[in-house]
Amino acid sequence: MDGFIYGIPHLVCPGKNFERKYNANSVEKNKTGITIGLSEFRTDVIKDAIDQQIIKKSFHKNAENLANH
């Protein structure tokens, strides 16, 4: 969560752990990042998710807004 202080969007692969899934859901709900599943943990999917975060400035803005609250 420290990354949000600096307005950094997150790319999360929570695995099977409940707490990590909960955190990943919070990232998605707040539109501060992208969650990928274990079956999606591939180079092409990761690259596409990162590209989306770079192109869509809303991820950065939402992360910064979350940090300011």
mmCIF file of the N, C-alpha and C atoms, coordinates in Angstrom:
data_MODEL
# 
_entry.id   MODEL 
# 
loop_
_atom_site.group_PDB 
_atom_site.id 
_atom_site.type_symbol 
_atom_site.label_atom_id 
_atom_site.label_alt_id 
_atom_site.label_comp_id 
_atom_site.label_asym_id 
_atom_site.label_entity_id 
_atom_site.label_seq_id 
_atom_site.pdbx_PDB_ins_code 
_atom_site.Cartn_x 
_atom_site.Cartn_y 
_atom_site.Cartn_z 
_atom_site.occupancy 
_atom_site.B_iso_or_equiv 
_atom_site.pdbx_formal_charge 
_atom_site.auth_seq_id 
_atom_site.auth_comp_id 
_atom_site.auth_asym_id 
_atom_site.auth_atom_id 
_atom_site.pdbx_PDB_model_num 
ATOM 1   N N  . MET A 1 1  ? 0.798   -1.193  0.000   1.00 0.00 ? 1  MET A N  1 
ATOM 2   C CA . MET A 1 1  ? 0.000   0.000   0.000   1.00 0.00 ? 1  MET A CA 1 
ATOM 3   C C  . MET A 1 1  ? 0.851   1.273   0.000   1.00 0.00 ? 1  MET A C  1 
ATOM 4   N N  . ASP A 1 2  ? 2.104   1.151   0.331   1.00 0.00 ? 2  ASP A N  1 
ATOM 5   C CA . ASP A 1 2  ? 2.977   2.330   0.350   1.00 0.00 ? 2  ASP A CA 1 
ATOM 6   C C  . ASP A 1 2  ? 3.070   2.989   -1.019  1.00 0.00 ? 2  ASP A C  1 
ATOM 7   N N  . GLY A 1 3  ? 2.937   2.205   -2.083  1.00 0.00 ? 3  GLY A N  1 
ATOM 8   C CA . GLY A 1 3  ? 3.026   2.769   -3.425  1.00 0.00 ? 3  GLY A CA 1 
ATOM 9   C C  . GLY A 1 3  ? 1.967   3.823   -3.696  1.00 0.00 ? 3  GLY A C  1 
ATOM 10  N N  . PHE A 1 4  ? 0.802   3.691   -3.071  1.00 0.00 ? 4  PHE A N  1 
ATOM 11  C CA . PHE A 1 4  ? -0.261  4.668   -3.283  1.00 0.00 ? 4  PHE A CA 1 
ATOM 12  C C  . PHE A 1 4  ? 0.126   6.040   -2.759  1.00 0.00 ? 4  PHE A C  1 
ATOM 13  N N  . ILE A 1 5  ? 0.955   6.096   -1.741  1.00 0.00 ? 5  ILE A N  1 
ATOM 14  C CA . ILE A 1 5  ? 1.399   7.379   -1.199  1.00 0.00 ? 5  ILE A CA 1 
ATOM 15  C C  . ILE A 1 5  ? 2.065   8.207   -2.291  1.00 0.00 ? 5  ILE A C  1 
ATOM 16  N N  . TYR A 1 6  ? 2.725   7.526   -3.224  1.00 0.00 ? 6  TYR A N  1 
ATOM 17  C CA . TYR A 1 6  ? 3.429   8.204   -4.314  1.00 0.00 ? 6  TYR A CA 1 
ATOM 18  C C  . TYR A 1 6  ? 2.618   8.222   -5.609  1.00 0.00 ? 6  TYR A C  1 
ATOM 19  N N  . GLY A 1 7  ? 1.348   7.819   -5.546  1.00 0.00 ? 7  GLY A N  1 
ATOM 20  C CA . GLY A 1 7  ? 0.488   7.840   -6.717  1.00 0.00 ? 7  GLY A CA 1 
ATOM 21  C C  . GLY A 1 7  ? 0.824   6.787   -7.746  1.00 0.00 ? 7  GLY A C  1 
ATOM 22  N N  . ILE A 1 8  ? 1.344   5.660   -7.297  1.00 0.00 ? 8  ILE A N  1 
ATOM 23  C CA . ILE A 1 8  ? 1.758   4.596   -8.210  1.00 0.00 ? 8  ILE A CA 1 
ATOM 24  C C  . ILE A 1 8  ? 0.643   3.556   -8.322  1.00 0.00 ? 8  ILE A C  1 
ATOM 25  N N  . PRO A 1 9  ? 0.120   3.335   -9.535  1.00 0.00 ? 9  PRO A N  1 
ATOM 26  C CA . PRO A 1 9  ? -0.883  2.291   -9.716  1.00 0.00 ? 9  PRO A CA 1 
ATOM 27  C C  . PRO A 1 9  ? -0.257  0.910   -9.490  1.00 0.00 ? 9  PRO A C  1 
ATOM 28  N N  . HIS A 1 10 ? -1.101  -0.056  -9.199  1.00 0.00 ? 10 HIS A N  1 
ATOM 29  C CA . HIS A 1 10 ? -0.611  -1.392  -8.878  1.00 0.00 ? 10 HIS A CA 1 
ATOM 30  C C  . HIS A 1 10 ? -1.037  -2.422  -9.914  1.00 0.00 ? 10 HIS A C  1 
ATOM 31  N N  . LEU A 1 11 ? -0.190  -3.399  -10.102 1.00 0.00 ? 11 LEU A N  1 
ATOM 32  C CA . LEU A 1 11 ? -0.500  -4.596  -10.871 1.00 0.00 ? 11 LEU A CA 1 
ATOM 33  C C  . LEU A 1 11 ? -0.403  -5.733  -9.873  1.00 0.00 ? 11 LEU A C  1 
ATOM 34  N N  . VAL A 1 12 ? -1.533  -6.393  -9.623  1.00 0.00 ? 12 VAL A N  1 
ATOM 35  C CA . VAL A 1 12 ? -1.607  -7.373  -8.543  1.00 0.00 ? 12 VAL A CA 1 
ATOM 36  C C  . VAL A 1 12 ? -1.935  -8.756  -9.088  1.00 0.00 ? 12 VAL A C  1 
ATOM 37  N N  . CYS A 1 13 ? -1.192  -9.740  -8.642  1.00 0.00 ? 13 CYS A N  1 
ATOM 38  C CA . CYS A 1 13 ? -1.500  -11.145 -8.894  1.00 0.00 ? 13 CYS A CA 1 
ATOM 39  C C  . CYS A 1 13 ? -1.600  -11.797 -7.512  1.00 0.00 ? 13 CYS A C  1 
ATOM 40  N N  . PRO A 1 14 ? -2.815  -11.854 -6.945  1.00 0.00 ? 14 PRO A N  1 
ATOM 41  C CA . PRO A 1 14 ? -2.965  -12.245 -5.559  1.00 0.00 ? 14 PRO A CA 1 
ATOM 42  C C  . PRO A 1 14 ? -2.776  -13.724 -5.245  1.00 0.00 ? 14 PRO A C  1 
ATOM 43  N N  . GLY A 1 15 ? -2.827  -14.576 -6.240  1.00 0.00 ? 15 GLY A N  1 
ATOM 44  C CA . GLY A 1 15 ? -2.707  -16.003 -5.950  1.00 0.00 ? 15 GLY A CA 1 
ATOM 45  C C  . GLY A 1 15 ? -3.946  -16.515 -5.240  1.00 0.00 ? 15 GLY A C  1 
ATOM 46  N N  . LYS A 1 16 ? -3.755  -17.453 -4.330  1.00 0.00 ? 16 LYS A N  1 
ATOM 47  C CA . LYS A 1 16 ? -4.889  -18.104 -3.674  1.00 0.00 ? 16 LYS A CA 1 
ATOM 48  C C  . LYS A 1 16 ? -5.115  -17.625 -2.247  1.00 0.00 ? 16 LYS A C  1 
ATOM 49  N N  . ASN A 1 17 ? -4.318  -16.706 -1.776  1.00 0.00 ? 17 ASN A N  1 
ATOM 50  C CA . ASN A 1 17 ? -4.404  -16.219 -0.405  1.00 0.00 ? 17 ASN A CA 1 
ATOM 51  C C  . ASN A 1 17 ? -5.575  -15.244 -0.262  1.00 0.00 ? 17 ASN A C  1 
ATOM 52  N N  . PHE A 1 18 ? -6.454  -15.473 0.731   1.00 0.00 ? 18 PHE A N  1 
ATOM 53  C CA . PHE A 1 18 ? -7.649  -14.644 0.898   1.00 0.00 ? 18 PHE A CA 1 
ATOM 54  C C  . PHE A 1 18 ? -7.309  -13.172 1.099   1.00 0.00 ? 18 PHE A C  1 
ATOM 55  N N  . GLU A 1 19 ? -6.361  -12.877 1.965   1.00 0.00 ? 19 GLU A N  1 
ATOM 56  C CA . GLU A 1 19 ? -6.020  -11.483 2.252   1.00 0.00 ? 19 GLU A CA 1 
ATOM 57  C C  . GLU A 1 19 ? -5.525  -10.768 0.993   1.00 0.00 ? 19 GLU A C  1 
ATOM 58  N N  . ARG A 1 20 ? -4.728  -11.453 0.204   1.00 0.00 ? 20 ARG A N  1 
ATOM 59  C CA . ARG A 1 20 ? -4.227  -10.846 -1.037  1.00 0.00 ? 20 ARG A CA 1 
ATOM 60  C C  . ARG A 1 20 ? -5.358  -10.629 -2.037  1.00 0.00 ? 20 ARG A C  1 
ATOM 61  N N  . LYS A 1 21 ? -6.305  -11.574 -2.086  1.00 0.00 ? 21 LYS A N  1 
ATOM 62  C CA . LYS A 1 21 ? -7.467  -11.404 -2.970  1.00 0.00 ? 21 LYS A CA 1 
ATOM 63  C C  . LYS A 1 21 ? -8.302  -10.208 -2.515  1.00 0.00 ? 21 LYS A C  1 
ATOM 64  N N  . TYR A 1 22 ? -8.452  -10.064 -1.212  1.00 0.00 ? 22 TYR A N  1 
ATOM 65  C CA . TYR A 1 22 ? -9.188  -8.925  -0.670  1.00 0.00 ? 22 TYR A CA 1 
ATOM 66  C C  . TYR A 1 22 ? -8.519  -7.616  -1.075  1.00 0.00 ? 22 TYR A C  1 
ATOM 67  N N  . ASN A 1 23 ? -7.204  -7.551  -0.915  1.00 0.00 ? 23 ASN A N  1 
ATOM 68  C CA . ASN A 1 23 ? -6.457  -6.352  -1.296  1.00 0.00 ? 23 ASN A CA 1 
ATOM 69  C C  . ASN A 1 23 ? -6.560  -6.087  -2.796  1.00 0.00 ? 23 ASN A C  1 
ATOM 70  N N  . ALA A 1 24 ? -6.473  -7.147  -3.583  1.00 0.00 ? 24 ALA A N  1 
ATOM 71  C CA . ALA A 1 24 ? -6.592  -7.005  -5.039  1.00 0.00 ? 24 ALA A CA 1 
ATOM 72  C C  . ALA A 1 24 ? -7.974  -6.470  -5.412  1.00 0.00 ? 24 ALA A C  1 
ATOM 73  N N  . ASN A 1 25 ? -9.003  -6.959  -4.743  1.00 0.00 ? 25 ASN A N  1 
ATOM 74  C CA . ASN A 1 25 ? -10.357 -6.461  -4.997  1.00 0.00 ? 25 ASN A CA 1 
ATOM 75  C C  . ASN A 1 25 ? -10.462 -4.975  -4.646  1.00 0.00 ? 25 ASN A C  1 
ATOM 76  N N  . SER A 1 26 ? -9.786  -4.555  -3.597  1.00 0.00 ? 26 SER A N  1 
ATOM 77  C CA . SER A 1 26 ? -9.783  -3.144  -3.208  1.00 0.00 ? 26 SER A CA 1 
ATOM 78  C C  . SER A 1 26 ? -9.092  -2.292  -4.268  1.00 0.00 ? 26 SER A C  1 
ATOM 79  N N  . VAL A 1 27 ? -8.019  -2.799  -4.837  1.00 0.00 ? 27 VAL A N  1 
ATOM 80  C CA . VAL A 1 27 ? -7.317  -2.095  -5.915  1.00 0.00 ? 27 VAL A CA 1 
ATOM 81  C C  . VAL A 1 27 ? -8.256  -1.915  -7.110  1.00 0.00 ? 27 VAL A C  1 
ATOM 82  N N  . GLU A 1 28 ? -8.947  -2.974  -7.483  1.00 0.00 ? 28 GLU A N  1 
ATOM 83  C CA . GLU A 1 28 ? -9.890  -2.910  -8.607  1.00 0.00 ? 28 GLU A CA 1 
ATOM 84  C C  . GLU A 1 28 ? -11.050 -1.968  -8.294  1.00 0.00 ? 28 GLU A C  1 
ATOM 85  N N  . LYS A 1 29 ? -11.609 -2.087  -7.103  1.00 0.00 ? 29 LYS A N  1 
ATOM 86  C CA . LYS A 1 29 ? -12.759 -1.276  -6.701  1.00 0.00 ? 29 LYS A CA 1 
ATOM 87  C C  . LYS A 1 29 ? -12.428 0.213   -6.739  1.00 0.00 ? 29 LYS A C  1 
ATOM 88  N N  . ASN A 1 30 ? -11.225 0.560   -6.319  1.00 0.00 ? 30 ASN A N  1 
ATOM 89  C CA . ASN A 1 30 ? -10.800 1.955   -6.299  1.00 0.00 ? 30 ASN A CA 1 
ATOM 90  C C  . ASN A 1 30 ? -10.205 2.421   -7.628  1.00 0.00 ? 30 ASN A C  1 
ATOM 91  N N  . LYS A 1 31 ? -10.138 1.514   -8.591  1.00 0.00 ? 31 LYS A N  1 
ATOM 92  C CA . LYS A 1 31 ? -9.606  1.807   -9.929  1.00 0.00 ? 31 LYS A CA 1 
ATOM 93  C C  . LYS A 1 31 ? -8.198  2.396   -9.846  1.00 0.00 ? 31 LYS A C  1 
ATOM 94  N N  . THR A 1 32 ? -7.396  1.775   -8.974  1.00 0.00 ? 32 THR A N  1 
ATOM 95  C CA . THR A 1 32 ? -6.014  2.217   -8.778  1.00 0.00 ? 32 THR A CA 1 
ATOM 96  C C  . THR A 1 32 ? -5.014  1.205   -9.328  1.00 0.00 ? 32 THR A C  1 
ATOM 97  N N  . GLY A 1 33 ? -5.511  0.232   -10.055 1.00 0.00 ? 33 GLY A N  1 
ATOM 98  C CA . GLY A 1 33 ? -4.624  -0.769  -10.616 1.00 0.00 ? 33 GLY A CA 1 
ATOM 99  C C  . GLY A 1 33 ? -5.399  -1.879  -11.287 1.00 0.00 ? 33 GLY A C  1 
ATOM 100 N N  . ILE A 1 34 ? -4.663  -2.896  -11.682 1.00 0.00 ? 34 ILE A N  1 
ATOM 101 C CA . ILE A 1 34 ? -5.220  -4.027  -12.415 1.00 0.00 ? 34 ILE A CA 1 
ATOM 102 C C  . ILE A 1 34 ? -4.827  -5.313  -11.696 1.00 0.00 ? 34 ILE A C  1 
ATOM 103 N N  . THR A 1 35 ? -5.786  -6.220  -11.609 1.00 0.00 ? 35 THR A N  1 
ATOM 104 C CA . THR A 1 35 ? -5.536  -7.523  -11.014 1.00 0.00 ? 35 THR A CA 1 
ATOM 105 C C  . THR A 1 35 ? -5.508  -8.573  -12.119 1.00 0.00 ? 35 THR A C  1 
ATOM 106 N N  . ILE A 1 36 ? -4.538  -9.463  -12.047 1.00 0.00 ? 36 ILE A N  1 
ATOM 107 C CA . ILE A 1 36 ? -4.490  -10.587 -12.985 1.00 0.00 ? 36 ILE A CA 1 
ATOM 108 C C  . ILE A 1 36 ? -4.493  -11.885 -12.185 1.00 0.00 ? 36 ILE A C  1 
ATOM 109 N N  . GLY A 1 37 ? -5.138  -12.894 -12.737 1.00 0.00 ? 37 GLY A N  1 
ATOM 110 C CA . GLY A 1 37 ? -5.214  -14.193 -12.084 1.00 0.00 ? 37 GLY A CA 1 
ATOM 111 C C  . GLY A 1 37 ? -3.970  -15.030 -12.342 1.00 0.00 ? 37 GLY A C  1 
ATOM 112 N N  . LEU A 1 38 ? -3.845  -16.100 -11.590 1.00 0.00 ? 38 LEU A N  1 
ATOM 113 C CA . LEU A 1 38 ? -2.691  -16.989 -11.759 1.00 0.00 ? 38 LEU A CA 1 
ATOM 114 C C  . LEU A 1 38 ? -2.591  -17.539 -13.176 1.00 0.00 ? 38 LEU A C  1 
ATOM 115 N N  . SER A 1 39 ? -3.737  -17.860 -13.762 1.00 0.00 ? 39 SER A N  1 
ATOM 116 C CA . SER A 1 39 ? -3.721  -18.416 -15.126 1.00 0.00 ? 39 SER A CA 1 
ATOM 117 C C  . SER A 1 39 ? -3.340  -17.356 -16.167 1.00 0.00 ? 39 SER A C  1 
ATOM 118 N N  . GLU A 1 40 ? -3.428  -16.085 -15.774 1.00 0.00 ? 40 GLU A N  1 
ATOM 119 C CA . GLU A 1 40 ? -3.084  -14.986 -16.680 1.00 0.00 ? 40 GLU A CA 1 
ATOM 120 C C  . GLU A 1 40 ? -1.661  -14.484 -16.473 1.00 0.00 ? 40 GLU A C  1 
ATOM 121 N N  . PHE A 1 41 ? -0.934  -15.077 -15.569 1.00 0.00 ? 41 PHE A N  1 
ATOM 122 C CA . PHE A 1 41 ? 0.411   -14.609 -15.226 1.00 0.00 ? 41 PHE A CA 1 
ATOM 123 C C  . PHE A 1 41 ? 1.391   -15.005 -16.328 1.00 0.00 ? 41 PHE A C  1 
ATOM 124 N N  . ARG A 1 42 ? 1.303   -14.231 -17.414 1.00 0.00 ? 42 ARG A N  1 
ATOM 125 C CA . ARG A 1 42 ? 2.154   -14.444 -18.583 1.00 0.00 ? 42 ARG A CA 1 
ATOM 126 C C  . ARG A 1 42 ? 2.707   -13.091 -19.026 1.00 0.00 ? 42 ARG A C  1 
ATOM 127 N N  . THR A 1 43 ? 3.804   -13.118 -19.719 1.00 0.00 ? 43 THR A N  1 
ATOM 128 C CA . THR A 1 43 ? 4.471   -11.900 -20.169 1.00 0.00 ? 43 THR A CA 1 
ATOM 129 C C  . THR A 1 43 ? 3.539   -11.002 -20.965 1.00 0.00 ? 43 THR A C  1 
ATOM 130 N N  . ASP A 1 44 ? 2.782   -11.555 -21.903 1.00 0.00 ? 44 ASP A N  1 
ATOM 131 C CA . ASP A 1 44 ? 1.917   -10.732 -22.752 1.00 0.00 ? 44 ASP A CA 1 
ATOM 132 C C  . ASP A 1 44 ? 0.820   -10.044 -21.942 1.00 0.00 ? 44 ASP A C  1 
ATOM 133 N N  . VAL A 1 45 ? 0.244   -10.746 -20.983 1.00 0.00 ? 45 VAL A N  1 
ATOM 134 C CA . VAL A 1 45 ? -0.818  -10.170 -20.156 1.00 0.00 ? 45 VAL A CA 1 
ATOM 135 C C  . VAL A 1 45 ? -0.251  -9.086  -19.243 1.00 0.00 ? 45 VAL A C  1 
ATOM 136 N N  . ILE A 1 46 ? 0.899   -9.352  -18.660 1.00 0.00 ? 46 ILE A N  1 
ATOM 137 C CA . ILE A 1 46 ? 1.543   -8.376  -17.776 1.00 0.00 ? 46 ILE A CA 1 
ATOM 138 C C  . ILE A 1 46 ? 1.899   -7.120  -18.564 1.00 0.00 ? 46 ILE A C  1 
ATOM 139 N N  . LYS A 1 47 ? 2.472   -7.291  -19.746 1.00 0.00 ? 47 LYS A N  1 
ATOM 140 C CA . LYS A 1 47 ? 2.836   -6.141  -20.588 1.00 0.00 ? 47 LYS A CA 1 
ATOM 141 C C  . LYS A 1 47 ? 1.606   -5.324  -20.962 1.00 0.00 ? 47 LYS A C  1 
ATOM 142 N N  . ASP A 1 48 ? 0.521   -5.994  -21.351 1.00 0.00 ? 48 ASP A N  1 
ATOM 143 C CA . ASP A 1 48 ? -0.709  -5.287  -21.709 1.00 0.00 ? 48 ASP A CA 1 
ATOM 144 C C  . ASP A 1 48 ? -1.263  -4.500  -20.520 1.00 0.00 ? 48 ASP A C  1 
ATOM 145 N N  . ALA A 1 49 ? -1.228  -5.098  -19.338 1.00 0.00 ? 49 ALA A N  1 
ATOM 146 C CA . ALA A 1 49 ? -1.731  -4.422  -18.135 1.00 0.00 ? 49 ALA A CA 1 
ATOM 147 C C  . ALA A 1 49 ? -0.892  -3.186  -17.819 1.00 0.00 ? 49 ALA A C  1 
ATOM 148 N N  . ILE A 1 50 ? 0.404   -3.313  -17.936 1.00 0.00 ? 50 ILE A N  1 
ATOM 149 C CA . ILE A 1 50 ? 1.286   -2.167  -17.676 1.00 0.00 ? 50 ILE A CA 1 
ATOM 150 C C  . ILE A 1 50 ? 1.050   -1.081  -18.726 1.00 0.00 ? 50 ILE A C  1 
ATOM 151 N N  . ASP A 1 51 ? 0.914   -1.479  -19.988 1.00 0.00 ? 51 ASP A N  1 
ATOM 152 C CA . ASP A 1 51 ? 0.630   -0.508  -21.054 1.00 0.00 ? 51 ASP A CA 1 
ATOM 153 C C  . ASP A 1 51 ? -0.668  0.248   -20.772 1.00 0.00 ? 51 ASP A C  1 
ATOM 154 N N  . GLN A 1 52 ? -1.698  -0.469  -20.303 1.00 0.00 ? 52 GLN A N  1 
ATOM 155 C CA . GLN A 1 52 ? -2.974  0.176   -19.961 1.00 0.00 ? 52 GLN A CA 1 
ATOM 156 C C  . GLN A 1 52 ? -2.777  1.212   -18.870 1.00 0.00 ? 52 GLN A C  1 
ATOM 157 N N  . GLN A 1 53 ? -1.962  0.871   -17.879 1.00 0.00 ? 53 GLN A N  1 
ATOM 158 C CA . GLN A 1 53 ? -1.733  1.799   -16.773 1.00 0.00 ? 53 GLN A CA 1 
ATOM 159 C C  . GLN A 1 53 ? -0.965  3.037   -17.228 1.00 0.00 ? 53 GLN A C  1 
ATOM 160 N N  . ILE A 1 54 ? -0.099  2.876   -18.195 1.00 0.00 ? 54 ILE A N  1 
ATOM 161 C CA . ILE A 1 54 ? 0.658   4.016   -18.716 1.00 0.00 ? 54 ILE A CA 1 
ATOM 162 C C  . ILE A 1 54 ? -0.250  4.907   -19.560 1.00 0.00 ? 54 ILE A C  1 
ATOM 163 N N  . ILE A 1 55 ? -1.062  4.294   -20.406 1.00 0.00 ? 55 ILE A N  1 
ATOM 164 C CA . ILE A 1 55 ? -1.933  5.038   -21.310 1.00 0.00 ? 55 ILE A CA 1 
ATOM 165 C C  . ILE A 1 55 ? -3.067  5.727   -20.555 1.00 0.00 ? 55 ILE A C  1 
ATOM 166 N N  . LYS A 1 56 ? -3.713  4.999   -19.664 1.00 0.00 ? 56 LYS A N  1 
ATOM 167 C CA . LYS A 1 56 ? -4.854  5.550   -18.921 1.00 0.00 ? 56 LYS A CA 1 
ATOM 168 C C  . LYS A 1 56 ? -4.344  6.267   -17.675 1.00 0.00 ? 56 LYS A C  1 
ATOM 169 N N  . LYS A 1 57 ? -4.287  7.556   -17.759 1.00 0.00 ? 57 LYS A N  1 
ATOM 170 C CA . LYS A 1 57 ? -3.785  8.366   -16.637 1.00 0.00 ? 57 LYS A CA 1 
ATOM 171 C C  . LYS A 1 57 ? -4.690  8.276   -15.414 1.00 0.00 ? 57 LYS A C  1 
ATOM 172 N N  . SER A 1 58 ? -5.902  7.762   -15.585 1.00 0.00 ? 58 SER A N  1 
ATOM 173 C CA . SER A 1 58 ? -6.834  7.677   -14.459 1.00 0.00 ? 58 SER A CA 1 
ATOM 174 C C  . SER A 1 58 ? -6.306  6.774   -13.348 1.00 0.00 ? 58 SER A C  1 
ATOM 175 N N  . PHE A 1 59 ? -5.525  5.755   -13.682 1.00 0.00 ? 59 PHE A N  1 
ATOM 176 C CA . PHE A 1 59 ? -4.956  4.883   -12.646 1.00 0.00 ? 59 PHE A CA 1 
ATOM 177 C C  . PHE A 1 59 ? -4.050  5.693   -11.716 1.00 0.00 ? 59 PHE A C  1 
ATOM 178 N N  . HIS A 1 60 ? -3.213  6.553   -12.305 1.00 0.00 ? 60 HIS A N  1 
ATOM 179 C CA . HIS A 1 60 ? -2.319  7.401   -11.508 1.00 0.00 ? 60 HIS A CA 1 
ATOM 180 C C  . HIS A 1 60 ? -3.116  8.389   -10.670 1.00 0.00 ? 60 HIS A C  1 
ATOM 181 N N  . LYS A 1 61 ? -4.090  9.016   -11.317 1.00 0.00 ? 61 LYS A N  1 
ATOM 182 C CA . LYS A 1 61 ? -4.902  10.029  -10.617 1.00 0.00 ? 61 LYS A CA 1 
ATOM 183 C C  . LYS A 1 61 ? -5.665  9.389   -9.460  1.00 0.00 ? 61 LYS A C  1 
ATOM 184 N N  . ASN A 1 62 ? -6.250  8.224   -9.674  1.00 0.00 ? 62 ASN A N  1 
ATOM 185 C CA . ASN A 1 62 ? -6.986  7.538   -8.608  1.00 0.00 ? 62 ASN A CA 1 
ATOM 186 C C  . ASN A 1 62 ? -6.072  7.120   -7.469  1.00 0.00 ? 62 ASN A C  1 
ATOM 187 N N  . ALA A 1 63 ? -4.861  6.684   -7.791  1.00 0.00 ? 63 ALA A N  1 
ATOM 188 C CA . ALA A 1 63 ? -3.895  6.314   -6.754  1.00 0.00 ? 63 ALA A CA 1 
ATOM 189 C C  . ALA A 1 63 ? -3.501  7.535   -5.938  1.00 0.00 ? 63 ALA A C  1 
ATOM 190 N N  . GLU A 1 64 ? -3.276  8.658   -6.611  1.00 0.00 ? 64 GLU A N  1 
ATOM 191 C CA . GLU A 1 64 ? -2.939  9.898   -5.907  1.00 0.00 ? 64 GLU A CA 1 
ATOM 192 C C  . GLU A 1 64 ? -4.102  10.358  -5.017  1.00 0.00 ? 64 GLU A C  1 
ATOM 193 N N  . ASN A 1 65 ? -5.325  10.264  -5.543  1.00 0.00 ? 65 ASN A N  1 
ATOM 194 C CA . ASN A 1 65 ? -6.501  10.645  -4.751  1.00 0.00 ? 65 ASN A CA 1 
ATOM 195 C C  . ASN A 1 65 ? -6.648  9.766   -3.514  1.00 0.00 ? 65 ASN A C  1 
ATOM 196 N N  . LEU A 1 66 ? -6.391  8.479   -3.676  1.00 0.00 ? 66 LEU A N  1 
ATOM 197 C CA . LEU A 1 66 ? -6.473  7.565   -2.546  1.00 0.00 ? 66 LEU A CA 1 
ATOM 198 C C  . LEU A 1 66 ? -5.415  7.926   -1.495  1.00 0.00 ? 66 LEU A C  1 
ATOM 199 N N  . ALA A 1 67 ? -4.260  8.301   -1.946  1.00 0.00 ? 67 ALA A N  1 
ATOM 200 C CA . ALA A 1 67 ? -3.170  8.671   -1.018  1.00 0.00 ? 67 ALA A CA 1 
ATOM 201 C C  . ALA A 1 67 ? -3.514  9.929   -0.230  1.00 0.00 ? 67 ALA A C  1 
ATOM 202 N N  . ASN A 1 68 ? -4.275  10.823  -0.842  1.00 0.00 ? 68 ASN A N  1 
ATOM 203 C CA . ASN A 1 68 ? -4.613  12.093  -0.199  1.00 0.00 ? 68 ASN A CA 1 
ATOM 204 C C  . ASN A 1 68 ? -5.798  12.007  0.753   1.00 0.00 ? 68 ASN A C  1 
ATOM 205 N N  . HIS A 1 69 ? -6.393  10.828  0.865   1.00 0.00 ? 69 HIS A N  1 
ATOM 206 C CA . HIS A 1 69 ? -7.552  10.679  1.780   1.00 0.00 ? 69 HIS A CA 1 
ATOM 207 C C  . HIS A 1 69 ? -7.171  9.979   3.037   1.00 0.00 ? 69 HIS A C  1 
# 
